Amino acid sequence: MYSLYDAIVPTYVQMLGSLLHLLDKAEAHCTEHAVPPAELIGAKLADDMYPFAYQVKSAVLHSIGAIEGVRRGSFSPDRSALPETFEELRTRVEAAREALLGVERDKMESFIGQDMAFVVGEKRIPYTAENFLLSFSQPDFYFHLTIAYAILRNKGVQIGKLDFMGKTRTRRAVPAVEANDTVRLA
């Protein structure tokens, strides 16, 4: 039977792996083309959008941060300072990925039906845990990953669809989530 865990955790692990790969490609691009890292880290698609660092930070927030919010019963935006280096970005993504690998299937299933809320200031929007994860946080996760990819692509980083997708879970794949999964794409 397919579970909440199956719908969330393995794909977050996969996509955070691809995000690590994108960070590596972005940093290599900076080195190869003498682009100051701050230029890519602060890059935006449009003036009224948040920069690349925010997109990475938000992908982390809407992965393990969302699951932690469900555990607490509430989730709020992260207003902390943005990471300023590729190493800081990589550290956040690696920590989120590692934490996701520690999420227990039974614990995820126990969230189903649990009340929780999205809280911004005085505003409180009620959800069930599964509806929050699947209808709010998961789409937000993909939004921020897509914008991060688009920013890099727009700035000339040589990446494509397979870089975005990462290592997929083919029929021949052993377990759905492994601690040593890495993205190595041509």
C-alpha positions in Angstrom: 0.0 0.0 0.0 1.3 3.5 -0.9 1.8 5.7 2.1 2.3 9.3 3.0 6.0 8.5 3.6 6.2 7.1 0.0 4.5 10.2 -1.4 6.9 12.6 0.4 10.3 11.4 1.7 11.9 9.4 -1.2 11.2 12.2 -3.7 12.5 14.9 -1.3 15.7 12.9 -0.9 16.0 12.5 -4.6 15.4 16.2 -5.4 17.7 17.5 -2.6 20.3 15.2 -4.2 19.8 16.9 -7.5 19.9 20.3 -5.8 23.3 19.4 -4.4 24.4 18.5 -7.9 23.1 21.9 -9.2 25.0 23.7 -6.5 28.2 21.8 -7.6 27.5 22.8 -11.2 26.9 26.5 -10.2 30.1 26.7 -8.2 32.1 25.1 -11.0 30.5 27.6 -13.5 31.7 30.4 -11.2 35.2 29.1 -11.2 35.4 28.3 -14.9 34.0 31.6 -16.0 35.4 33.9 -13.3 31.9 34.8 -12.0 31.9 35.9 -8.4 29.8 33.4 -6.4 27.8 36.2 -4.9 26.5 37.0 -8.4 24.9 33.6 -8.8 23.8 33.2 -5.2 22.1 36.6 -5.4 20.7 36.2 -8.9 16.9 36.6 -9.5 14.7 35.8 -12.5 12.8 39.1 -12.0 13.3 42.1 -9.8 10.3 41.3 -7.7 11.4 37.7 -7.0 13.6 36.3 -4.3 17.2 35.3 -5.2 18.8 31.9 -5.7 19.8 31.6 -2.1 16.2 32.1 -1.0 15.0 29.4 -3.4 17.5 26.9 -2.0 16.7 27.9 1.6 13.0 27.5 0.8 13.4 24.1 -0.8 15.0 22.9 2.5 12.2 24.6 4.5 9.5 22.9 2.5 11.1 19.4 2.8 12.3 18.5 6.3 11.1 21.8 7.7 7.5 21.0 6.6 7.8 17.5 8.3 9.1 19.1 11.4 6.3 21.6 11.3 3.8 18.8 11.1 5.4 17.2 14.2 5.1 20.5 16.1 1.5 21.1 14.8 2.4 24.4 13.1 4.6 25.7 10.3 5.8 29.2 9.7 8.1 30.9 7.1 11.8 31.0 7.9 12.8 34.7 8.3 16.4 34.0 9.1 19.3 35.5 7.0 20.0 34.0 3.6 23.0 31.8 3.1 25.8 33.8 1.4 28.1 31.0 0.1 27.8 27.8 -1.8 29.2 26.0 1.2 26.4 27.4 3.4 23.8 26.4 0.9 25.3 23.0 0.5 25.4 22.5 4.3 21.7 23.3 4.6 20.7 20.9 1.8 23.0 18.1 3.1 21.5 18.5 6.6 18.0 18.4 5.3 18.7 15.3 3.2 20.3 13.6 6.1 17.4 14.4 8.4 15.0 13.1 5.8 16.9 9.8 5.7 16.1 9.5 9.5 12.4 10.0 9.1 10.6 6.9 10.2 7.8 5.5 8.0 5.5 4.7 10.9 6.0 8.2 12.3 5.0 9.8 9.0 1.9 7.5 8.8 0.9 8.6 12.4 0.6 12.2 11.1 -2.4 11.3 8.9 -5.5 13.2 10.2 -3.5 15.2 12.7 -4.4 18.9 12.9 -1.8 21.5 12.1 -1.6 25.0 10.9 0.3 27.3 8.7 1.0 30.4 10.8 2.1 33.8 9.5 1.9 36.5 12.1 -1.6 36.5 13.5 -2.9 34.5 10.5 -3.5 30.8 11.2 -4.6 28.5 8.3 -5.8 25.1 9.5 -4.8 21.9 7.7 -4.6 18.2 8.3 -1.0 17.1 8.2 -1.4 15.2 5.0 -3.2 18.0 3.2 -0.6 20.5 4.4 2.3 18.3 3.1 0.7 17.3 -0.2 -1.3 20.4 -1.2 0.9 23.2 0.2 4.4 22.3 1.1 5.1 19.8 -1.7 4.0 22.2 -4.4 6.1 24.9 -2.8 9.1 22.6 -2.6 8.9 22.0 -6.4 8.3 25.7 -7.1 11.5 26.8 -5.3 13.5 24.0 -6.9 12.3 25.0 -10.3 13.0 28.6 -9.7 16.5 27.8 -8.5 17.1 25.7 -11.6 15.7 28.4 -13.9 18.0 31.1 -12.3 21.1 29.0 -12.9 20.0 28.2 -16.4 19.3 31.9 -17.1 22.8 32.8 -15.8 24.4 30.4 -18.3 25.1 27.4 -16.0 25.2 24.3 -18.3 22.4 22.2 -16.8 19.5 20.3 -18.3 16.4 18.3 -17.3 18.4 15.3 -16.0 20.3 17.6 -13.7 17.0 18.8 -12.3 15.5 15.4 -11.9 18.5 13.7 -10.3 18.7 10.0 -9.7 15.3 8.4 -10.3 14.0 5.3 -8.6 13.9 2.8 -11.4 12.4 -0.7 -11.1 16.0 -2.0 -10.7 16.7 0.4 -7.8 17.2 -1.4 -4.5 15.7 0.6 -1.6 13.7 3.7 -2.3 16.0 5.8 -0.1 19.7 5.2 0.6 22.1 7.3 2.6 24.7 7.1 -0.2 22.5 8.0 -3.1 24.4 10.6 -5.2 23.6 12.4 -8.4 26.1 11.7 -11.2 24.7 12.7 -14.5 26.3 13.3 -17.8 
